[in-house]
Amino acid sequence: MITPLLATLLAISYRAAHKIPLDFAEFYDELFQILLVRHDGAKLGWRRQRKTKLNDRQIQQIFEAFCFATRKRQLASVDHELAETLAVESVKICDQTADAQLFLQDIKNITCLIVDEGKKMNFVHISVQEFFASRYIRTRADGVAMSFYEQLLAGKWEKWQEELLFLQQIDSYRSAKYFFVPDLTRTVAHIQSTAATASEDEAVTFLKSMALNRAVAQREGKDVAHFYISRLRNLHTHRYAAIDSAVFKRLFNNYVQGAKGWTAGFPPDLSLVTKTYFEVAVDRSPEFAKELTQFVAGLISLAKSELTSMQDAISREDAMTSFVDI
């Protein structure tokens, strides 16, 4: 999402580097150094005085650790006492010696990526926190990164989805090897097919694994219909979630004038009723059900194709180790 703040940061980046970043990862990767060094350097050679004695790389490493520490706690806004505690932890984990309060002052006064708002410290944009938390993982040794990805595979990926998008760009080999390939492998295996192209039966099976439920809720003393989604399958992966989201939008957000709505097949009484996605699509129209089935088959085929491509890329990368044998 582009905001006026991000547009301002992009303008600062462009004035300093004289180019438009290709993506958010490149944008933030350059932005920290621009704010830390080049922005001051543009002011007739004047360099803003730092309160710590840290060099550019050291202060960035600690900032990355600080971002990771706050993301681990799911905090975009941190009270001053906790911020100082996390800063102490971040300085220590980076094996540096610096006063935590002075580090926070340097980040606020020089980079302005963290700002004081009342009794809290806030990141100027949530994506700043997400990117530098991702970069912290990118700069860790293989064992540490592998442990992180394994924890995501174990079910914690839902709270780290934005970081995974960044890591897919800046840590592509390890994120693929330790997270995306295992996740896709589990998803494809659950679909139970080895064919490269998904069949109609596979798509229908998926549509029958998701359900729309109707229950009764009280509102102003009256019974009203309350709808909610549930999964009928026993596996929920990162890739399944992406497919779920795409199908949800196709089934419930795409309104066609004159077509039946997604509640068409529900009886008028307000008893609890459960319908699978496939039944909801058929209620709307047989033609829509067929179109949705084809759409789902395409999503499953794409997942299979991406799994093969990632596996090939990892194999090529692994094979390149022989190149440095001397």
C-alpha positions in Angstrom: 0.0 0.0 0.0 1.4 3.4 -1.0 0.9 6.2 1.5 1.9 9.9 1.5 4.7 8.9 3.9 6.0 6.2 1.6 5.8 8.6 -1.3 8.0 11.1 0.7 10.5 8.4 1.5 10.6 7.3 -2.1 11.3 10.9 -3.1 14.2 11.1 -0.6 15.5 7.8 -2.0 15.3 9.0 -5.6 17.0 12.4 -4.9 19.9 10.5 -3.3 20.3 7.5 -5.6 18.8 9.0 -8.8 16.9 5.8 -9.6 13.5 4.2 -8.9 13.8 1.0 -6.8 12.6 -2.1 -8.5 10.6 -3.3 -5.5 10.0 -2.6 -1.8 13.0 -4.8 -0.8 15.4 -2.7 -2.8 13.7 0.4 -1.7 14.2 -0.3 2.1 17.6 -1.9 1.6 18.9 1.4 0.2 16.7 3.7 2.3 18.4 3.1 5.7 21.8 4.1 4.4 20.3 7.0 2.5 18.7 8.3 5.7 21.7 7.5 7.8 24.4 9.0 5.5 23.5 10.4 2.2 20.7 12.6 3.4 23.0 14.3 5.8 25.8 14.3 3.3 23.7 16.4 0.9 23.6 19.2 3.4 26.8 20.9 2.4 28.9 18.1 3.8 27.4 18.3 7.3 26.9 15.0 9.1 24.4 14.9 12.0 26.1 14.0 15.2 25.5 10.5 16.5 25.1 9.9 20.2 26.5 6.3 19.9 29.9 5.5 18.5 28.5 2.9 16.2 29.4 2.8 12.5 26.8 2.6 9.8 26.7 -1.2 9.5 26.6 -1.7 13.3 23.7 0.6 13.8 21.8 -1.0 11.0 22.4 -4.5 12.4 21.1 -3.5 15.8 18.1 -1.9 14.1 17.3 -5.1 12.2 17.5 -7.1 15.5 15.3 -4.5 17.2 12.7 -4.8 14.4 12.8 -8.6 14.6 12.4 -8.4 18.4 9.3 -6.2 18.1 7.8 -8.3 15.3 8.3 -11.5 17.4 6.0 -9.9 20.0 3.6 -8.6 17.3 4.2 -5.0 18.3 4.0 -2.1 15.9 3.8 0.4 18.8 6.1 0.0 21.8 6.1 1.8 25.1 9.4 3.5 26.0 10.4 1.1 28.8 9.8 -2.0 26.6 11.6 -0.4 23.7 14.7 0.2 25.8 14.5 -3.4 27.0 14.4 -4.7 23.5 17.1 -2.3 22.4 19.4 -3.7 25.2 18.6 -7.2 23.9 19.3 -6.2 20.3 22.6 -4.6 21.1 23.7 -7.7 23.0 22.6 -10.2 20.3 24.6 -8.2 17.8 27.7 -8.4 20.1 28.0 -4.6 20.3 28.6 -2.2 23.1 26.3 0.8 23.0 23.9 2.5 25.3 20.4 1.3 24.3 18.8 4.7 25.0 21.4 6.5 22.8 20.8 3.9 20.1 17.1 4.6 20.1 17.8 8.4 20.0 20.0 7.9 17.0 17.4 5.9 15.1 14.7 8.5 15.9 16.8 11.6 15.3 18.8 10.5 12.3 16.7 8.0 10.3 13.3 9.1 11.6 12.1 5.5 11.0 10.8 5.4 14.6 8.9 8.3 16.0 7.6 9.2 19.5 3.8 9.5 19.7 2.7 10.1 23.3 4.0 7.4 25.6 4.7 5.1 22.6 7.4 4.6 20.0 5.9 3.8 16.6 7.5 2.7 13.3 6.7 5.3 10.6 5.2 2.4 8.6 4.6 -1.2 9.4 6.5 -2.3 6.3 9.7 -0.7 7.7 9.5 -3.0 10.7 8.6 -6.0 8.5 11.4 -5.5 6.0 14.2 -5.0 8.6 12.9 -8.0 10.6 13.2 -10.0 7.4 16.7 -8.6 6.8 17.7 -9.8 10.2 16.9 -13.3 9.2 18.6 -12.8 5.8 21.9 -12.0 7.6 21.8 -14.9 10.0 23.8 -18.1 9.6 22.2 -21.1 7.9 21.4 -22.9 11.2 19.5 -19.9 12.6 17.6 -19.2 9.4 16.7 -22.9 9.1 15.3 -22.9 12.7 13.2 -19.8 11.9 11.8 -21.3 8.7 11.1 -24.6 10.5 9.1 -22.8 13.1 7.1 -21.1 10.4 6.4 -24.5 8.8 5.2 -25.8 12.2 2.3 -23.3 12.0 3.6 -19.9 12.8 3.7 -18.7 9.3 0.3 -16.9 9.6 1.9 -14.1 11.7 4.9 -13.7 9.4 3.3 -13.5 5.9 4.7 -10.1 5.0 8.2 -11.1 6.1 7.9 -14.2 3.9 7.2 -12.0 0.9 10.3 -10.0 1.6 12.4 -13.1 2.3 11.3 -14.6 -1.0 13.1 -11.7 -2.6 16.1 -11.2 -0.4 16.7 -14.7 0.9 15.3 -16.6 -2.1 17.4 -19.8 -1.9 17.0 -20.5 1.8 13.3 -19.4 2.0 12.6 -21.7 -0.9 14.6 -24.7 0.4 13.5 -24.5 4.0 9.9 -23.1 3.8 8.3 -22.7 0.4 9.2 -26.1 -1.1 8.3 -28.0 2.0 5.0 -26.1 2.3 4.2 -26.7 -1.4 5.2 -30.3 -1.1 2.8 -30.9 1.8 0.0 -29.0 -0.1 0.4 -30.9 -3.3 0.7 -34.2 -1.5 -2.5 -33.5 0.3 -4.2 -32.9 -3.0 -3.1 -36.4 -3.8 -2.1 -36.1 -7.4 1.2 -36.3 -9.3 -0.1 -35.0 -12.6 1.3 -31.7 -13.7 -2.1 -30.3 -14.6 -4.9 -30.4 -12.0 -8.0 -32.4 -12.9 -11.6 -31.3 -12.5 -12.0 -33.8 -9.7 -9.1 -32.3 -7.8 -10.7 -28.9 -8.1 -14.1 -30.1 -6.9 -12.5 -31.9 -4.0 -10.9 -28.6 -3.0 -14.3 -26.8 -3.3 -15.9 -29.4 -1.1 -13.1 -28.9 1.6 -14.3 -25.3 2.3 -17.7 -24.4 3.7 -20.1 -21.5 4.2 -22.0 -21.8 7.4 -25.2 -19.9 8.5 -26.1 -19.5 12.1 -28.6 -17.3 14.1 -27.3 -14.2 15.8 -29.2 -11.7 17.9 -29.3 -8.1 16.8 -31.5 -5.6 18.5 -33.7 -8.3 19.8 -34.2 -10.0 16.4 -32.9 -13.2 14.9 -30.6 -12.4 12.0 -28.5 -14.6 9.7 -24.8 -14.8 10.6 -22.5 -16.3 8.0 -18.9 -17.6 8.5 -16.4 -19.7 6.7 -14.9 -23.0 7.9 -12.3 -25.5 6.6 -13.4 -29.2 6.3 -9.9 -30.5 5.4 -7.3 -31.4 8.0 -4.4 -29.4 6.6 -3.8 -25.6 6.5 -0.6 -24.5 4.8 0.7 -21.2 3.5 -0.1 -22.2 -0.1 -3.5 -23.5 0.8 -4.3 -20.2 2.5 -3.3 -18.3 -0.7 -5.7 -20.6 -2.7 -8.4 -20.2 -0.1 -8.1 -16.4 -0.4 -8.2 -16.3 -4.2 -11.3 -18.7 -4.3 -13.1 -16.7 -1.6 -12.7 -13.5 -3.6 -13.9 -15.2 -6.8 -16.9 -16.8 -5.1 -18.1 -14.1 -2.8 -16.7 -10.7 -4.1 -17.4 -11.0 -7.8 -21.0 -9.9 -8.2 -22.5 -10.3 -11.6 -25.7 -8.3 -12.3 -28.7 -10.6 -12.8 -26.9 -13.7 -11.3 -28.0 -15.4 -8.1 -26.2 -14.3 -5.0 -24.1 -16.7 -2.9 -27.0 -17.2 -0.4 -29.3 -18.4 -3.2 -29.5 -22.0 -2.0 -30.1 -21.3 1.7 -33.8 -22.0 2.8 -35.7 -18.9 4.2 -35.7 -20.2 7.8 -32.7 -19.3 10.0 -31.7 -22.8 11.1 -28.0 -23.7 11.0 -27.1 -24.7 7.5 -23.7 -25.6 6.1 -22.9 -25.6 2.4 -19.6 -26.4 0.7 -18.1 -23.9 -1.7 -19.1 -26.3 -4.5 -22.7 -26.4 -3.4 -22.7 -22.6 -3.1 -21.3 -22.3 -6.7 -23.9 -24.7 -8.1 -26.7 -22.8 -6.3 -25.5 -19.7 -8.1 -25.6 -21.4 -11.5 -24.2 -24.5 -13.1 -22.2 -22.3 -15.5 -20.6 -20.4 -12.6 -19.8 -23.7 -10.8 -17.9 -24.9 -13.9 -16.1 -21.6 -14.3 -15.1 -21.7 -10.6 -13.9 -25.3 -10.9 -11.7 -24.4 -13.8 -10.3 -21.4 -11.9 -9.4 -23.7 -8.9 -7.8 -26.2 -11.2 -5.6 -23.5 -12.6 -4.6 -22.4 -9.1 -3.7 -26.0 -8.2 -1.8 -26.5 -11.5 0.2 -23.3 -10.8 1.1 -24.6 -7.3 2.5 -27.8 -8.9 4.4 -25.8 -11.5 5.9 -23.5 -8.9 7.0 -26.5 -6.8 8.8 -28.1 -9.7 10.5 -24.7 -10.6 11.6 -24.1 -7.1 13.0 -27.7 -6.7 14.9 -27.3 -10.0 16.3 -23.9 -8.9 17.5 -25.4 -5.5 19.1 -28.3 -7.4 20.9 -26.0 -9.7 22.1 -23.9 -6.7 23.2 -26.9 -4.8 25.1 -28.3 -7.8 27.0 -25.0 -8.1 28.9 -25.8 -5.0 31.2 -28.0 -7.1 32.3 -24.9 -9.0 34.2 -23.6 -6.0 36.0 -27.0 -5.4 39.7 -26.3 -5.8 
